[in-house]
Amino acid sequence: MFFFGNSFGYYRLYLPGDRMDTHSQVVDRLRSAFRSGVTVPEQFRRTQLIKLMSMIKENEEQILKALHKDLAKPKFEAVLSEVDMVINELHYAINNLKSWLQPEYVGKNLATKLDDCFIRREPLGVVLIIGAWNYPLQLLLLPMVGAIAAGNCVVIKPSEVSAATDSLIAELIPKYLSQDCCAVVSGGAEETKALLQNRFDHIFYTGSQNVARSILQAASVHLTPVTLELGGKCPCVIYGGVNITVAARRLAWAKFFNAGQSCVAPDYVLCTKATRDALLPALREVLEEFYSKEPQNCPDMSRIVSQRHWTRLMELLKNSSGKVVVGGESNEEDKYIAPTVLVDVAEDDALMKEEIFGPILPIITFESLEQSIDFINRKEKPLALYVFSDESSVVKTVLEKTSSGGFCSNDGIVHMTLPGLPFGGVGASGWGSYHGRWGFEAFSHRRACMLRGWALERLNGLRYPPYTENKLSWLRWTTSAKSSCSLM
Ligand code: NAD
């Protein structure tokens, strides 16, 4: 199967035998398969998930190479955050699929005592998953696991920015998964806009807040429900007593993993001047320990994904009135930016106006925790919020007085590796969540089912005209909290 774009902004997909499929033909093909019911049996879903697992295991080397080509992603980080994340998600889904598909029986009232009342998880239909480039494998396949487990047909749209991973995924998916039920459509903004003109039953989008607005507009035409996995500025609050060496190590790892190009990377630090003064030498030491004296020559340091993204980051750095105290070196040709820390960063600094999404860490000082909390609450709700402190009261205060998609104390990023925890934003950082069961739920319709018989007609008769005061008082009693049973 070959994929290529054309200047008319739409994409054609070639199947063996030179059959050309436009976007609408791809969607129609998947819709026919969905309507045939082929994706519904548990065995079909399980087989597809197992095949996806084989795809990753049998092509791990190629995947690692593609990720290295796109982002100079070190093997260690690629295995942890892409390959193993997807494999673990697949194991989790395969092991839990049977129980997820069981009807969920709910509490009954007097009038429904003899009925079957349950929630049935049903597939939505043909769903579209649009990925971002920073974790180009994980961000497509993790939601895809949920979508397949839930019994949907799936179109995935990789990011054109991570071109090597994009073309590898486009080559592998049709080799392993049912071509009637899964398709890859490649391309950038124009191709995605064209693709979005088709009717989908759900759109799962990972990317920036700006593009999310266009996705919502396109979805509104067909009233398609949307999951938005967005970004924002994730704060790291450091207050009270703290083991500064360990804090520096965990902060530096979470920030500079994938060269800071993580949606859950700590975007900036909030602490007192005294903490900042203790943190800076600890960060310098830790960064040298992690990436040597010359991070540019260190194979554990990823690169910025493209020259365009490199320029954006360098502009932010140039326009900042903060003082660079660690790093600052860069090389355009190599798309390299050293792990960089800035101090004396004001609230309205260039670096504080948008998500940084690169290896640049501003430190902002406030003498009280309350001032830091106010600062966070003046901004949009972040995707993740981190607090570092030995004092449980500090952790509790930050947890209770703020809101964010996820929360982690004394570490960064790791909360998203647990499939039991929903992963997603709140407010401007995203709508909906996935990972583990939450991914299955994101792509399922919870159908409210009541299978009634003909019994208890006398009791049911209370609701029929002619209405009387006596009937009403019985009904009111049965629907009151005290009786804990409702007839309607
Ligand atoms: P992006 O929004 O530029 O691109 C994401 C996807 O949308 C790509 O597939 C791209 O081809 C497509 N796209 C781009 N412009 C489009 C348009 N006008 N119309 C339709 N589709 C379009 O985002 P990005 O640069 O790939 O990713 C960076 C952002 O994603 C950051 O804000 C980051 O925080 C966020 N992100 C969030 C998560 C999460 O799980 N919440 C994960 C990774 C990245």
Residues whose N, C-alpha, C, O or C-beta is under 5 A from the ligand:
A	BS01	NAD	I130 G131 A132 W133 K157 P158 S159 E160 G187 G188 A189 T192 K193 T206 G207 S208 Q209 V211 S214 E229 L230 G231 G232 C263 S429
